[in-house]
Amino acid sequence: MAQNKTPKRRFAHFNLGLLIGIPIGIGAAVIIVGMLLFQNIASSISEISQPTATLTPAPTFTPTTEPTVTPTPYPSEYYQFLDNFDEEAMFINPAATIHAVELAMEGISNDLDRAAGYRLIAYAQWLSNDYAKVEGNYQKVVDLVRPQLSSLSNIQDLIRAYALLVEADFMLNDYERAVQTFADMENTCLPRIDEFSKLSDQAWAYATVVKAASWSSLYSDVGVYYRQMQTNIEPHIEAITDPLEAGRTYTYLIHAASSLYEIEDAERYAQEMIDYLSTATNNAGLSDKDKMTLYQYLGDSEKVLGHFQIAAVYYKEITNLEMNTQTIYQLAYTYGIGGVHGCAHYWYQRLLNFEEKEGTSHYTEWATARIEDIEEVFGEDTVPPCP
């Protein structure tokens, strides 16, 4: 595959920031913003003309006591794994990422799920400068998804399929096809967003359209879809009574804002989420699983604001409820980017000593890499203690 210099520039400065040294202070905040943005941002392409987007009427959200039967945008446990994948860690050890996804893909027959897996593997290979394999895996995405388009009717499947294809077309240097695929996505999917009965599902749909628009090189028009999202989502958040639904809705607003470098909006949404959820964890009727989800939303919001040590407090609550390689890694990593390297080292060591579950070895690979970084800076026997 001919190396595409435009997306190369898009990734390079984020990659270097994560691979060199241990981020602290303001530098850590810059890195986190970069990692949040890296998969969503595409530069304008000068080789093709920029068409003017034709907007469909914006759907409106109307709460109903008899919601339509629409599946959640998580059609399988495997897709949940991909959607929640710790892409920050991908920068530290791309090979471990590839291994983790390949393990998770074993036995998966759903073509959209498999395509999403190949897409994540291709990203990791891009970070490893293995460009020939990048092309091969994005081509697998195209081969799996494009033949299905004419037979897909479910709106969530259509949005997923088009988003995968737009990105794959772009990364295969077929820019005209990427633009056309996005135009088809716009005409097919935008008028149907109101089929989702949950506000958070509508937010997911809009955020996915915004991301796809940036891949298709319609960067000058992406803001139109973002503003449409704000118009149709923001006014209805106050009516949400379920804190989990509110947290998920805010999460997609943050993702969309971040993809456009609307940092002030992203920080505003993060603060609003914190204000909304800060007392929700005290609800005695919440299950441990729901509490973990709320702590995750709160921790993620604090990270958006650059409050890494506060985020670590929430992530510590998660480990108190369920200690596994994923929750330990998240806690250790957050301590590290917050500058509390003694606690990062301590929890990375805990992770290495923790009994692994099948398919989680990538966390130990990432942890080993971070331990080596910390000990190189402080000395193996002089790492600061964890308070």
DRENMI-781805 format. One record per residue (C-alpha): chain; x, y, z. Coordinates in nm, 3 decimals. Layout:
BEGIN
+-------+---------+---------+---------+
| kette |       X |       Y |       Z |
+-------+---------+---------+---------+
|     A |       X |       Y |       Z |
...
+-------+---------+---------+---------+
//
This chain:
BEGIN
+-------+---------+---------+---------+
| kette |       X |       Y |       Z |
+-------+---------+---------+---------+
|     A |   0.000 |   0.000 |   0.000 |
|     A |   0.127 |   0.342 |  -0.084 |
|     A |   0.195 |   0.525 |   0.238 |
|     A |  -0.060 |   0.801 |   0.290 |
|     A |   0.127 |   1.097 |   0.433 |
|     A |  -0.186 |   1.283 |   0.539 |
|     A |  -0.306 |   1.030 |   0.799 |
|     A |   0.058 |   0.961 |   0.893 |
|     A |   0.083 |   1.317 |   1.018 |
|     A |  -0.244 |   1.269 |   1.199 |
|     A |  -0.105 |   0.991 |   1.417 |
|     A |   0.262 |   1.067 |   1.452 |
|     A |   0.253 |   1.343 |   1.711 |
|     A |   0.015 |   1.153 |   1.937 |
|     A |   0.220 |   0.832 |   1.908 |
|     A |   0.548 |   0.995 |   2.006 |
|     A |   0.391 |   1.169 |   2.303 |
|     A |   0.287 |   0.840 |   2.449 |
|     A |   0.591 |   0.630 |   2.371 |
|     A |   0.863 |   0.861 |   2.504 |
|     A |   0.897 |   0.901 |   2.879 |
|     A |   0.634 |   0.916 |   3.150 |
|     A |   0.380 |   1.195 |   3.107 |
|     A |   0.335 |   1.431 |   3.397 |
|     A |   0.172 |   1.767 |   3.467 |
|     A |   0.042 |   1.963 |   3.172 |
|     A |   0.209 |   1.728 |   2.928 |
|     A |  -0.010 |   1.447 |   3.053 |
|     A |  -0.322 |   1.650 |   2.984 |
|     A |  -0.211 |   1.713 |   2.627 |
|     A |  -0.147 |   1.342 |   2.577 |
|     A |  -0.488 |   1.241 |   2.708 |
|     A |  -0.660 |   1.487 |   2.475 |
|     A |  -0.453 |   1.349 |   2.190 |
|     A |  -0.542 |   0.990 |   2.270 |
|     A |  -0.908 |   1.082 |   2.297 |
|     A |  -0.895 |   1.239 |   1.954 |
|     A |  -0.660 |   1.012 |   1.760 |
|     A |  -0.915 |   0.776 |   1.608 |
|     A |  -1.168 |   1.046 |   1.519 |
|     A |  -0.968 |   1.312 |   1.330 |
|     A |  -0.904 |   1.320 |   0.955 |
|     A |  -0.731 |   1.599 |   0.765 |
|     A |  -0.876 |   1.764 |   0.457 |
|     A |  -0.771 |   1.599 |   0.133 |
|     A |  -0.662 |   1.835 |  -0.145 |
|     A |  -0.680 |   1.573 |  -0.422 |
|     A |  -1.063 |   1.584 |  -0.432 |
|     A |  -1.318 |   1.860 |  -0.430 |
|     A |  -1.514 |   1.909 |  -0.110 |
|     A |  -1.886 |   1.861 |  -0.178 |
|     A |  -2.141 |   2.054 |   0.019 |
|     A |  -2.333 |   1.828 |   0.255 |
|     A |  -2.705 |   1.798 |   0.191 |
|     A |  -2.873 |   1.798 |   0.527 |
|     A |  -3.183 |   1.602 |   0.604 |
|     A |  -3.435 |   1.744 |   0.850 |
|     A |  -3.308 |   1.696 |   1.203 |
|     A |  -3.501 |   1.428 |   1.392 |
|     A |  -3.640 |   1.524 |   1.729 |
|     A |  -3.648 |   1.322 |   2.048 |
|     A |  -3.987 |   1.268 |   2.203 |
|     A |  -4.002 |   1.065 |   2.526 |
|     A |  -4.257 |   0.788 |   2.509 |
|     A |  -4.406 |   0.551 |   2.762 |
|     A |  -4.428 |   0.283 |   2.492 |
|     A |  -4.077 |   0.279 |   2.343 |
|     A |  -4.024 |   0.121 |   2.006 |
|     A |  -3.834 |  -0.205 |   2.010 |
|     A |  -3.486 |  -0.098 |   1.908 |
|     A |  -3.180 |  -0.295 |   2.017 |
|     A |  -2.902 |  -0.119 |   2.202 |
|     A |  -2.597 |  -0.029 |   1.989 |
|     A |  -2.415 |  -0.319 |   2.157 |
|     A |  -2.531 |  -0.627 |   1.966 |
|     A |  -2.285 |  -0.867 |   2.127 |
|     A |  -2.043 |  -0.910 |   2.414 |
|     A |  -1.762 |  -0.897 |   2.161 |
|     A |  -1.876 |  -0.557 |   2.037 |
|     A |  -1.886 |  -0.438 |   2.397 |
|     A |  -1.525 |  -0.551 |   2.428 |
|     A |  -1.430 |  -0.350 |   2.120 |
|     A |  -1.635 |  -0.043 |   2.209 |
|     A |  -1.479 |  -0.027 |   2.555 |
|     A |  -1.130 |  -0.125 |   2.444 |
|     A |  -0.856 |   0.072 |   2.616 |
|     A |  -0.713 |   0.240 |   2.306 |
|     A |  -0.482 |   0.454 |   2.519 |
|     A |  -0.284 |   0.141 |   2.596 |
|     A |  -0.257 |   0.064 |   2.226 |
|     A |   0.013 |   0.329 |   2.197 |
|     A |   0.226 |   0.157 |   2.460 |
|     A |   0.228 |  -0.189 |   2.308 |
|     A |   0.052 |  -0.227 |   1.971 |
|     A |   0.157 |  -0.593 |   1.946 |
|     A |  -0.027 |  -0.671 |   2.271 |
|     A |  -0.336 |  -0.501 |   2.130 |
|     A |  -0.328 |  -0.721 |   1.822 |
|     A |  -0.292 |  -1.030 |   2.039 |
|     A |  -0.585 |  -0.931 |   2.261 |
|     A |  -0.822 |  -0.865 |   1.973 |
|     A |  -0.723 |  -1.182 |   1.789 |
|     A |  -0.801 |  -1.383 |   2.103 |
|     A |  -1.137 |  -1.212 |   2.138 |
|     A |  -1.221 |  -1.276 |   1.771 |
|     A |  -1.192 |  -1.653 |   1.806 |
|     A |  -1.531 |  -1.809 |   1.746 |
|     A |  -1.697 |  -1.481 |   1.640 |
|     A |  -1.910 |  -1.529 |   1.328 |
|     A |  -2.094 |  -1.196 |   1.306 |
|     A |  -1.941 |  -1.012 |   1.010 |
|     A |  -1.983 |  -0.663 |   1.157 |
|     A |  -1.815 |  -0.773 |   1.479 |
|     A |  -1.531 |  -0.933 |   1.288 |
|     A |  -1.491 |  -0.622 |   1.073 |
|     A |  -1.471 |  -0.407 |   1.387 |
|     A |  -1.197 |  -0.638 |   1.513 |
|     A |  -0.996 |  -0.612 |   1.192 |
|     A |  -1.032 |  -0.236 |   1.209 |
|     A |  -0.879 |  -0.225 |   1.558 |
|     A |  -0.597 |  -0.458 |   1.453 |
|     A |  -0.527 |  -0.232 |   1.155 |
|     A |  -0.492 |   0.067 |   1.389 |
|     A |  -0.241 |  -0.117 |   1.603 |
|     A |  -0.047 |  -0.220 |   1.292 |
|     A |  -0.044 |   0.141 |   1.176 |
|     A |   0.118 |   0.239 |   1.504 |
|     A |   0.374 |  -0.036 |   1.445 |
|     A |   0.448 |   0.103 |   1.095 |
|     A |   0.342 |  -0.231 |   0.947 |
|     A |   0.168 |  -0.064 |   0.653 |
|     A |   0.131 |  -0.371 |   0.431 |
|     A |  -0.076 |  -0.544 |   0.699 |
|     A |  -0.278 |  -0.227 |   0.759 |
|     A |  -0.398 |  -0.241 |   0.400 |
|     A |  -0.480 |  -0.610 |   0.428 |
|     A |  -0.695 |  -0.572 |   0.739 |
|     A |  -0.882 |  -0.266 |   0.614 |
|     A |  -0.951 |  -0.458 |   0.295 |
|     A |  -1.099 |  -0.736 |   0.511 |
|     A |  -1.329 |  -0.473 |   0.663 |
|     A |  -1.447 |  -0.373 |   0.315 |
|     A |  -1.489 |  -0.733 |   0.200 |
|     A |  -1.695 |  -0.823 |   0.507 |
|     A |  -1.917 |  -0.515 |   0.524 |
|     A |  -1.984 |  -0.372 |   0.176 |
|     A |  -2.166 |  -0.682 |   0.041 |
|     A |  -2.403 |  -0.662 |   0.339 |
|     A |  -2.522 |  -0.304 |   0.293 |
|     A |  -2.812 |  -0.384 |   0.064 |
|     A |  -2.948 |  -0.644 |   0.306 |
|     A |  -2.914 |  -0.448 |   0.632 |
|     A |  -3.232 |  -0.290 |   0.766 |
|     A |  -3.163 |  -0.234 |   1.137 |
|     A |  -3.055 |   0.127 |   1.189 |
|     A |  -2.781 |   0.046 |   1.439 |
|     A |  -2.629 |  -0.211 |   1.204 |
|     A |  -2.642 |   0.034 |   0.915 |
|     A |  -2.467 |   0.306 |   1.115 |
|     A |  -2.195 |   0.064 |   1.228 |
|     A |  -2.149 |  -0.069 |   0.875 |
|     A |  -2.123 |   0.271 |   0.709 |
|     A |  -1.883 |   0.402 |   0.976 |
|     A |  -1.652 |   0.103 |   0.926 |
|     A |  -1.659 |   0.144 |   0.549 |
|     A |  -1.592 |   0.518 |   0.548 |
|     A |  -1.282 |   0.470 |   0.763 |
|     A |  -1.163 |   0.171 |   0.560 |
|     A |  -1.210 |   0.353 |   0.229 |
|     A |  -1.012 |   0.648 |   0.361 |
|     A |  -0.727 |   0.437 |   0.496 |
|     A |  -0.710 |   0.247 |   0.165 |
|     A |  -0.654 |   0.587 |  -0.003 |
|     A |  -0.985 |   0.567 |  -0.188 |
|     A |  -1.089 |   0.916 |  -0.089 |
|     A |  -1.364 |   0.957 |  -0.348 |
|     A |  -1.523 |   0.633 |  -0.232 |
|     A |  -1.497 |   0.750 |   0.130 |
|     A |  -1.686 |   1.068 |   0.046 |
|     A |  -1.951 |   0.879 |  -0.150 |
|     A |  -1.991 |   0.621 |   0.128 |
|     A |  -2.045 |   0.897 |   0.380 |
|     A |  -2.301 |   1.065 |   0.152 |
|     A |  -2.489 |   0.734 |   0.140 |
|     A |  -2.464 |   0.709 |   0.519 |
|     A |  -2.603 |   1.060 |   0.556 |
|     A |  -2.898 |   0.995 |   0.328 |
|     A |  -2.972 |   0.651 |   0.472 |
|     A |  -2.909 |   0.692 |   0.845 |
|     A |  -2.966 |   1.052 |   0.954 |
|     A |  -3.342 |   1.050 |   0.879 |
|     A |  -3.379 |   0.734 |   1.092 |
|     A |  -3.200 |   0.838 |   1.409 |
|     A |  -3.531 |   0.906 |   1.579 |
|     A |  -3.605 |   0.533 |   1.557 |
|     A |  -3.390 |   0.495 |   1.868 |
|     A |  -3.611 |   0.523 |   2.174 |
|     A |  -3.327 |   0.606 |   2.415 |
|     A |  -3.161 |   0.945 |   2.411 |
|     A |  -2.821 |   0.783 |   2.470 |
|     A |  -2.867 |   0.568 |   2.159 |
|     A |  -2.944 |   0.878 |   1.956 |
|     A |  -2.630 |   1.039 |   2.099 |
|     A |  -2.431 |   0.730 |   1.996 |
|     A |  -2.569 |   0.755 |   1.643 |
|     A |  -2.484 |   1.124 |   1.607 |
|     A |  -2.135 |   1.077 |   1.750 |
|     A |  -2.073 |   0.796 |   1.501 |
|     A |  -2.190 |   1.015 |   1.211 |
|     A |  -1.959 |   1.297 |   1.324 |
|     A |  -1.665 |   1.057 |   1.335 |
|     A |  -1.748 |   0.916 |   0.993 |
|     A |  -1.777 |   1.264 |   0.846 |
|     A |  -1.427 |   1.349 |   0.962 |
|     A |  -1.290 |   1.032 |   0.801 |
|     A |  -1.462 |   1.111 |   0.473 |
|     A |  -1.267 |   1.441 |   0.452 |
|     A |  -1.580 |   1.652 |   0.481 |
|     A |  -1.409 |   1.826 |   0.770 |
|     A |  -1.556 |   2.168 |   0.688 |
|     A |  -1.905 |   2.018 |   0.722 |
|     A |  -1.856 |   1.802 |   1.031 |
|     A |  -1.963 |   2.086 |   1.257 |
|     A |  -2.307 |   2.079 |   1.098 |
|     A |  -2.372 |   1.728 |   1.227 |
|     A |  -2.224 |   1.814 |   1.565 |
|     A |  -2.455 |   2.115 |   1.602 |
|     A |  -2.746 |   1.898 |   1.493 |
|     A |  -2.650 |   1.657 |   1.769 |
|     A |  -2.636 |   1.935 |   2.026 |
|     A |  -2.976 |   2.067 |   1.917 |
|     A |  -3.147 |   1.731 |   1.943 |
|     A |  -2.972 |   1.586 |   2.248 |
|     A |  -2.880 |   1.860 |   2.497 |
|     A |  -3.231 |   1.995 |   2.572 |
|     A |  -3.357 |   1.652 |   2.677 |
|     A |  -3.085 |   1.547 |   2.920 |
|     A |  -3.255 |   1.719 |   3.213 |
|     A |  -3.557 |   1.492 |   3.165 |
|     A |  -3.346 |   1.178 |   3.215 |
|     A |  -3.404 |   1.018 |   3.554 |
|     A |  -3.170 |   0.721 |   3.511 |
|     A |  -2.812 |   0.824 |   3.600 |
|     A |  -2.668 |   0.543 |   3.384 |
|     A |  -2.860 |   0.672 |   3.082 |
|     A |  -2.742 |   1.026 |   3.155 |
|     A |  -2.381 |   0.916 |   3.188 |
|     A |  -2.388 |   0.729 |   2.860 |
|     A |  -2.550 |   1.025 |   2.681 |
|     A |  -2.288 |   1.268 |   2.813 |
|     A |  -2.012 |   1.025 |   2.715 |
|     A |  -2.111 |   1.040 |   2.348 |
|     A |  -2.144 |   1.418 |   2.361 |
|     A |  -1.787 |   1.430 |   2.494 |
|     A |  -1.667 |   1.198 |   2.217 |
|     A |  -1.828 |   1.410 |   1.946 |
|     A |  -1.694 |   1.736 |   2.092 |
|     A |  -1.345 |   1.595 |   2.125 |
|     A |  -1.342 |   1.472 |   1.765 |
|     A |  -1.379 |   1.834 |   1.653 |
|     A |  -1.130 |   1.979 |   1.904 |
|     A |  -1.425 |   2.145 |   2.077 |
|     A |  -1.235 |   2.114 |   2.403 |
|     A |  -1.444 |   2.370 |   2.591 |
|     A |  -1.759 |   2.177 |   2.504 |
|     A |  -1.599 |   1.847 |   2.602 |
|     A |  -1.495 |   1.991 |   2.938 |
|     A |  -1.839 |   2.145 |   2.991 |
|     A |  -2.009 |   1.811 |   2.926 |
|     A |  -1.763 |   1.639 |   3.158 |
|     A |  -1.837 |   1.884 |   3.439 |
|     A |  -2.212 |   1.854 |   3.383 |
|     A |  -2.182 |   1.477 |   3.403 |
|     A |  -1.991 |   1.503 |   3.730 |
|     A |  -2.253 |   1.738 |   3.873 |
|     A |  -2.531 |   1.503 |   3.763 |
|     A |  -2.372 |   1.178 |   3.887 |
|     A |  -2.175 |   1.286 |   4.195 |
|     A |  -2.449 |   1.185 |   4.438 |
|     A |  -2.594 |   0.897 |   4.235 |
|     A |  -2.342 |   0.646 |   4.370 |
|     A |  -2.495 |   0.685 |   4.717 |
|     A |  -2.818 |   0.521 |   4.600 |
|     A |  -2.857 |   0.212 |   4.816 |
|     A |  -3.058 |   0.037 |   4.547 |
|     A |  -2.776 |   0.031 |   4.294 |
|     A |  -2.611 |  -0.299 |   4.212 |
|     A |  -2.233 |  -0.325 |   4.227 |
|     A |  -2.227 |  -0.341 |   3.846 |
|     A |  -2.421 |  -0.015 |   3.818 |
|     A |  -2.197 |   0.150 |   4.077 |
|     A |  -1.892 |   0.046 |   3.878 |
|     A |  -2.042 |   0.200 |   3.566 |
|     A |  -2.110 |   0.528 |   3.746 |
|     A |  -1.758 |   0.536 |   3.891 |
|     A |  -1.627 |   0.476 |   3.539 |
|     A |  -1.823 |   0.772 |   3.402 |
|     A |  -1.705 |   0.994 |   3.687 |
|     A |  -1.342 |   0.889 |   3.649 |
|     A |  -1.350 |   0.936 |   3.274 |
|     A |  -1.500 |   1.283 |   3.315 |
|     A |  -1.230 |   1.387 |   3.561 |
|     A |  -0.967 |   1.269 |   3.309 |
|     A |  -1.124 |   1.493 |   3.042 |
|     A |  -1.077 |   1.782 |   3.287 |
|     A |  -0.716 |   1.680 |   3.350 |
|     A |  -0.789 |   1.574 |   3.709 |
|     A |  -0.605 |   1.243 |   3.692 |
|     A |  -0.557 |   1.193 |   4.066 |
|     A |  -0.930 |   1.247 |   4.126 |
|     A |  -1.004 |   1.005 |   3.844 |
|     A |  -0.782 |   0.751 |   4.019 |
|     A |  -0.999 |   0.781 |   4.331 |
|     A |  -1.303 |   0.671 |   4.131 |
|     A |  -1.111 |   0.394 |   3.956 |
|     A |  -0.994 |   0.272 |   4.296 |
|     A |  -1.359 |   0.236 |   4.395 |
|     A |  -1.404 |   0.015 |   4.090 |
|     A |  -1.119 |  -0.212 |   4.196 |
|     A |  -1.274 |  -0.233 |   4.543 |
|     A |  -1.590 |  -0.371 |   4.383 |
|     A |  -1.424 |  -0.594 |   4.125 |
|     A |  -1.050 |  -0.649 |   4.105 |
|     A |  -0.931 |  -0.791 |   3.773 |
|     A |  -0.654 |  -0.721 |   3.527 |
|     A |  -0.853 |  -0.454 |   3.344 |
|     A |  -0.958 |  -0.255 |   3.652 |
|     A |  -0.610 |  -0.279 |   3.805 |
|     A |  -0.447 |  -0.163 |   3.482 |
|     A |  -0.681 |   0.135 |   3.452 |
|     A |  -0.600 |   0.242 |   3.808 |
|     A |  -0.224 |   0.202 |   3.764 |
|     A |  -0.219 |   0.384 |   3.433 |
|     A |  -0.419 |   0.676 |   3.571 |
|     A |  -0.186 |   0.709 |   3.869 |
|     A |   0.102 |   0.722 |   3.621 |
|     A |  -0.036 |   0.998 |   3.401 |
|     A |  -0.129 |   1.185 |   3.719 |
|     A |   0.234 |   1.182 |   3.830 |
|     A |   0.185 |   0.944 |   4.125 |
|     A |   0.445 |   0.702 |   3.992 |
|     A |   0.491 |   0.513 |   4.317 |
|     A |   0.126 |   0.407 |   4.316 |
|     A |   0.142 |   0.335 |   3.944 |
|     A |   0.440 |   0.105 |   4.002 |
|     A |   0.267 |  -0.061 |   4.298 |
|     A |  -0.052 |  -0.139 |   4.106 |
|     A |   0.133 |  -0.253 |   3.796 |
|     A |   0.317 |  -0.499 |   4.020 |
|     A |  -0.016 |  -0.608 |   4.167 |
|     A |  -0.141 |  -0.670 |   3.816 |
|     A |   0.158 |  -0.891 |   3.733 |
|     A |   0.093 |  -1.095 |   4.046 |
|     A |  -0.280 |  -1.115 |   3.982 |
|     A |  -0.420 |  -1.440 |   3.851 |
|     A |  -0.482 |  -1.381 |   3.482 |
|     A |  -0.801 |  -1.469 |   3.306 |
|     A |  -0.791 |  -1.608 |   2.954 |
|     A |  -0.748 |  -1.333 |   2.698 |
|     A |  -0.610 |  -1.067 |   2.934 |
|     A |  -0.237 |  -1.123 |   2.886 |
|     A |  -0.215 |  -0.795 |   2.694 |
|     A |  -0.265 |  -0.610 |   3.023 |
|     A |   0.039 |  -0.779 |   3.174 |
|     A |   0.242 |  -0.692 |   2.863 |
|     A |   0.140 |  -0.328 |   2.894 |
|     A |   0.208 |  -0.332 |   3.269 |
|     A |   0.556 |  -0.475 |   3.217 |
|     A |   0.637 |  -0.197 |   2.972 |
|     A |   0.523 |   0.072 |   3.219 |
|     A |   0.716 |  -0.084 |   3.510 |
|     A |   1.032 |  -0.075 |   3.301 |
|     A |   0.971 |   0.292 |   3.216 |
|     A |   0.919 |   0.390 |   3.580 |
|     A |   1.221 |   0.195 |   3.706 |
|     A |   1.437 |   0.346 |   3.433 |
|     A |   1.350 |   0.693 |   3.559 |
|     A |   1.361 |   0.634 |   3.937 |
|     A |   1.585 |   0.331 |   3.965 |
|     A |   1.463 |  -0.020 |   4.036 |
|     A |   1.513 |   0.005 |   4.411 |
|     A |   1.425 |   0.371 |   4.460 |
|     A |   1.074 |   0.397 |   4.316 |
|     A |   0.869 |   0.623 |   4.548 |
|     A |   0.633 |   0.435 |   4.780 |
|     A |   0.257 |   0.446 |   4.727 |
|     A |   0.102 |   0.664 |   5.000 |
+-------+---------+---------+---------+
//
